[in-house]
Amino acid sequence: MILKDKVVLVTGAGGGIGRDFAHAMAAAGAKVVVNDLGTSVKGEGKDAGPAQKVVDEIKAKGGKAVANTDSVAEWESANRILQTALDAFGRIDVVVNNAGILRDRFFFNMSVEEWRAVIDVHLNGSFYVSRAAATHFKAQQSGCYVHMTSTSGLVGNLGQANYSAAKLGIAGLSKSIALDMAKYHVRSNCISPFAWSRMIGSIPTETEDQKARVGKMKVMETAKIAPLAVFLGSEQAKDVTGQIFAVRANELFLMSQNRPVRSVHRAEGWTPEAIASHAIPSLRAHFYPLERSQDVFSWDPS
Ligand SMILES: NC(=O)c1ccc[n+]([C@@H]2O[C@H](COP(=O)([O-])OP(=O)(O)OC[C@H]3O[C@@H](n4cnc5c(N)ncnc54)[C@H](O)[C@@H]3O)[C@@H](O)[C@H]2O)c1
């Protein structure tokens, strides 16, 4: 019961990874706000059912939970989500920014609408919910954020410029919160999950190869991400902040963060020609290939 009496808010907790977060947090003793707009993978439509269903499941097991169906993607509604925690349980201890949608499209065809919708839910939504909680965290001199990032942003992926930008932005947001709020004993970390949810469940399974690939992906159960989120929300993680973790089935990773890889110096300064003849040949050996997430995580999950 490492979260006994903590009040935890999980956004997008009506399904997928978030649903397992809500269950695991409640099982660890937390009082949980189950937020979910009940929308499609693309963010179309609303349904109050998923959030309430998870609350009913938690209560049936003897846990404490309350539903909220507001969107994370606007400042006013994000504040209502936070207010639900205060009204129901009187405080807030942990915020998990998990809600998400996809509007995949190759960059050259991506519409402004597709860009905005994804940035609004992931990046702006994570800011709005975090910012709404920050006032309380600062006043009580404690609090914890867990944000969901993705190797689509940390490494790269095709057809996801909006999502990759939002998810890498979330890593920057988390680090900034960790820096700005350390003096108030507030922590902020990211999880980059790999999980078989409806979000990646739309991969075609027509050929034998595709069937085999999808079969292997199914071992990446959504419930495998939850223990790390519970740990990060607990006092046992009191010295863990500003980090990016990844979880894939039974593998757990600490991800790198950007640092200089190699430098070149020229006392007389640089010209474009000198950069071509001196700097680039020296740096080229350390260039990153145009890799996608699946090129870096090239072995089967287990
Ligand atoms: N599944 C993966 O492999 C994977 C990989 C990398 C990152 N992620 C991230 O993990 C998180 C959870 O993804 P998932 O795979 O469980 O997806 P999912 O589609 O199963 O769950 C997302 C939930 O967010 C809710 N939601 C969407 N927009 C919302 C809004 N504006 N306000 C409130 N709720 C909203 C949806 O209704 C849904 O229940 C997302 O942030 C996603 O980007 C997932």
The ligand as a Gaussian input file, in Angstrom:
#p B3LYP/6-31G(d) Opt

LIG

0 1
 N        0.343000       2.276000     -26.463000
 C        1.615000       2.581000     -26.685000
 O        2.427000       1.747000     -27.122000
 C        2.111000       3.959000     -26.405000
 C        3.395000       4.303000     -26.831000
 C        3.913000       5.545000     -26.529000
 C        3.135000       6.439000     -25.811000
 N        1.865000       6.116000     -25.423000
 C        1.104000       7.114000     -24.667000
 O        0.458000       6.511000     -23.570000
 C       -0.763000       7.202000     -23.287000
 C       -1.920000       6.225000     -23.214000
 O       -2.085000       5.626000     -24.487000
 P       -2.918000       4.277000     -24.740000
 O       -2.096000       3.461000     -25.651000
 O       -3.418000       3.711000     -23.473000
 O       -4.135000       4.879000     -25.629000
 P       -5.735000       4.766000     -25.495000
 O       -6.287000       5.370000     -26.740000
 O       -6.123000       3.378000     -25.141000
 O       -6.056000       5.690000     -24.238000
 C       -6.063000       7.091000     -24.295000
 C       -7.242000       7.588000     -23.488000
 O       -7.208000       9.032000     -23.477000
 C       -8.531000       9.505000     -23.565000
 N       -8.532000      10.879000     -24.084000
 C       -8.243000      11.283000     -25.340000
 N       -8.351000      12.619000     -25.439000
 C       -8.697000      13.082000     -24.200000
 C       -8.930000      14.381000     -23.671000
 N       -8.844000      15.466000     -24.447000
 N       -9.237000      14.490000     -22.356000
 C       -9.330000      13.386000     -21.574000
 N       -9.142000      12.125000     -22.020000
 C       -8.818000      11.980000     -23.336000
 C       -9.220000       8.531000     -24.503000
 O      -10.646000       8.571000     -24.343000
 C       -8.591000       7.193000     -24.084000
 O       -9.359000       6.497000     -23.124000
 C       -0.895000       8.258000     -24.377000
 O       -0.381000       9.489000     -23.900000
 C       -0.012000       7.738000     -25.478000
 O        0.455000       8.759000     -26.334000
 C        1.340000       4.898000     -25.722000

